[in-house]
Amino acid sequence: MDRHSLRNILELSPENEELVVVEREQIVRQVLMADPTETRDHDLLRRMQEGDEDAFLQLYRHRQAAIYRFALHMSGSQQVAEDVTQDVFLALVREPRRFEPQRGSLAAYLYGIARNRVLHHLKQGSLHVPLTSGKADGRVPSEPPMPALDPLDDLTRQEDIKSLRQAVLALPALYREVVVLCDLNELDYAQAAASLGCAVGTVRSRLHRARSLLLKKLRRSPAGVGALQG
Amino acid sequence: MNCRQFDDIVAELARKAGAEADPQGAVDHALSCPRCAARLSDQRKLTEALRALNAAVWNQQAPLRLEHSLLHAFRARLDASRAATTVGGASRRRSGPVIWRVWPVAAAAMLLLGLVVVWKLQPTSPSRLSERVSSPQIANKNVAAPTVGDSENHPALAVVHKVVSRPRRTATYGTPSKLAAIPDETATTEVTTRFYPLPYGSGLGLDEGWGLVRVEVPRASLESLGLPVSAASASSEMLTADVVVGQDGLARGIRFVQ
C-alpha cells in the first residue's frame, strides 16, 4: 500500500499528518499480516494484565527456553542464564504495559531485556563457567541422545563443540549477541534488529564481522579446526 | 560479481538467509574463483558447527523452581494491586481531615466519570435512532453493503447502519469521551457494515481507551481476515474501512465504509 493512497484518507490533521500516516501504515500492516504466534502472545499478555494466572504460565512456558538459551550462550553460565531468565519475566510481571506492540514483537522485547541483563552481568565481571552436560532439575537430558558408534568420535565431537563455545564466548559482546541471536537462536535479521534496537543493516554487518572473527579464532586451535571439519 | 561483492554476501550464502540479489551469480563466481570457493566452504562449515552447538543445548531450559518462583511473584503482585485499592479506601475512612480534603476531588471525579459513561452509552440522537431502526428498509431500497460473499451465510452484511456523520479524530488514544463522533455541519452520508472482530485480541473493555482509524485495504485481503470473498469479487480494488485500535495499539475490529 503506497503512501499516496493513505493520503487520500479523510480527516488528516495537517499538524500531525506524518504521525497519522505512519500510524495508519502500521495498523494496516497489522491487519493484513497478523502473525498467529505474535497475536497469541499479545492475547496472553493482555489476559495476564487482567490477572489471568494461566495466561502468564502459558506465556512463560512458551518463551522461557529461548530466553534461557540466549543467556546461556551469551554468558556460558547456567547460573547467569537462570538469573537473566528470572529478571526478564519479573520485568514482565511488574511492568507488563511497558511493552508496545507497535514497536516490535513480544519475543524481541523479551530478548531486549535479556540482552541488557546479560550485559549487566558481564560488566559486573561474572566469570563464565564452562557448561557441564547433565540433567537439570529432573528434566530431559541436556545433550540430545546420539548414537555413539565410536567413543573417540563422541569425545572429539564434544571437544569440537566446547572449542566453538569458547570461541563464541571470546567474541566481543557486540558481535557475540548477533551470532547468538541469528545463528544459535535462529532469529531473522528483522527480529534481531528489533531486539537489539538497531537497524537490519547493522545486524548484517556485525554478523558478517562476527563470523569472520570466529573463523580466525577457530583456525588458530587444533580443536577449532576440528570443529570446522565437523 | 567480483571477490569483494562475494565476500559481502558469503556469510548469508552459507546461512541461506536473506534474499540475495544474485545468488546464482555468487555461486558462479565461487565456481570460477578458488579463493572465494574456499571462503564459502569455511562459512558453510561454520554454519554447520554452530548448528551442532545449538543442538547440544537444544533442550536446555530454566529449572522448574524458577517457574514456581515467578508464579509466586505474579500472585504477590496481583494481591498487592488488589490490596492497594482497598487500602486506599480504608485510609480515607480512618483519617478525618484527609477525608474532607479528598472528598470534593473524589466527588468531582465520580461525576465526570458518570458523564463520560452516559455520553458513551448514548447511541445517537432520537432522529438518528429512528433512522437506525428503519435501516433494514433503507438497505433494501438503494443501499448496498460491500460485496464480500454470500449474505445468506452472513446476514449481518445485509444490515447496514446509516451514519450521518463520520468520526472526526483518528489514531488518537484516550478516554472514550474524546473519541466519540462529533456532529459536522458538512457531514456527508456514509453507509457502514457492522464491526467484525479481527482474528486476535478479544474485544475492548468499556472503560478502555480506543481509537478509530480510517484506512484503505485491498479487497482481496478480506479473505485473510476470515471474511468470505467470492472469486468474482476478489480483486485489487481498494476498500475503505474503519479499524478499531485499542490503547495498546492492537487492531481489534474492522468495518467497511461506503
Interface residues (C-beta under 8 A of the other chain):
Chain A: M1 S5 L6 N8 I9 L10 E11 L19 V20 E23 R24 Q26 I27 V28 Q30 V31 L32 A34 P36 T39 R40 H42 D43 R46 M48 G51 E53 F56 L57 Y60 R61 Q64 A65 I67 Y68 R69 L72 H73 A81 E82 T85 Q86 F89 L90 V93 R94 R97 E100 P101 Q102 L131 A136 D137 G138 R139 V140 P141 S142 E143 P144 R157 D160 I161 L164 R165 V168 V179 C182 D183 L184 N185 E186 D188 Y189 R204 L207 H208 R211 L214 L215 L218 A227 L228 Q229 G230
Chain B: D8 A11 E12 R15 A17 G18 D42 Q43 K45 L46 T47 E48 A49 L50 A52 L53 N54 A55 A56 V57 W58 N59 Q60 Q61 A62 P63 L64 R65 L66 E67 S69 L70 L71 A73 F74 R75 R77 L78 R166 P167 R168 R169 T170 A171 L198 P199 Y200 G201 S202 V213 R214 V215 E216 V217 P218 S221 S224 L225 M238 V243 V245 D248 G249 L250 A251 I254
